[in-house]
Amino acid sequence: MDTARTLSANLASLLRREHSALGAFLVALADFDRRRAWMTLGHASLFAYLHRELRLSKAAAQYRKVAAELIQEVPAVGDALGEGRLCLTSIVEAARVVTAQNWETVLPRFFGLSRREAMEVVAELQPHPGPPTRTIVSPVRTAPSEVAAGPASAVPPLPLEAGAAGPAGNRPSGSSSELTEREVNTSTPTHRPAEVVPLTADLRRFHLTVSDRFLEKLQAAKDALSHARPGATEEELLEAGLDLLLEKAAKRKGLVAKPRKTPRAAKCDHIPAHVKRAVMERDGGRCQFRLPSGEICGSTHQLEFDHIEPVALGGASTVENVRIACKRHNIISARRVFGDGWMDRYAPGKASLPAETG
Ligand SMILES: [Zn+2]
């Protein structure tokens, strides 16, 4: 634990230096751009200078170009980057809405956000005028960027995570040559994750690559529900399907609306449904494991019911003694109680920890 703390302190210190160096670099780059020094060195643009002379990838060059331009307009952006409050990948989004007039209120809204979260803020501040709600099905043959956008899309698809694809972001002022480079750089991954583009505060455009089989099932569901839900949209059908899945998962977790009677001779590690329900509600369906920082984990992934005082040590399956924990933290808790030796001997790997033990 002590070694881990020392290593962590070292990482934190290195990270501060990384942020500070990045901030200093971008402030200097803004000054370099202001003087048009790239032109003096014979480059066509700041982007070309970054890519050709400093050998940055196109994506890295684009992020830094946008940041340097924004810093010239709003110097506070340089401080925010240097202090690590603003992430370089979200700067492209911030640059769409932050101005010399509004930065004091708008810039802080981007602090600590990922690019995807930043896109949501932009969509809220600058809603898409008349967001398209059509469903478009197009065969996937050519570059995924074309398909993902669909013929009716007015919003260019952007890679959601930094480094996933080409230089992201295109300020309205961005030159067309740089946009072309962005497109060229888009690779052709076989498994492209679904893309979500925020359009307004609560509307998202969802790009999804599906199989023919999926479309057939969708059509079959449409037909099957043509009487019960005539004219249901694809979104409504899919949402209804998801509701069914969630209902099923909730039942499995003991969240059924009507509790069954608790069996009188329940096994001691069995958690009664009413306890599960109360625990689930109290913990808000999130892992309650407390991290060294004092925050709770909060994960909603692979949740399990964890006995705070283990059943093996006499802990009861009561609301007070049961909490929600994600699988990883359930294992960590068990290792803390029983020790690594015991766990390795009796529960090697711990990959298949039953959902009700803890
Ligand atoms: Zn957790």
Residues whose N, C-alpha, C, O or C-beta is under 5 A from the ligand:
A	BS01	ZN	C287 F289 C297 S299 C326 H329
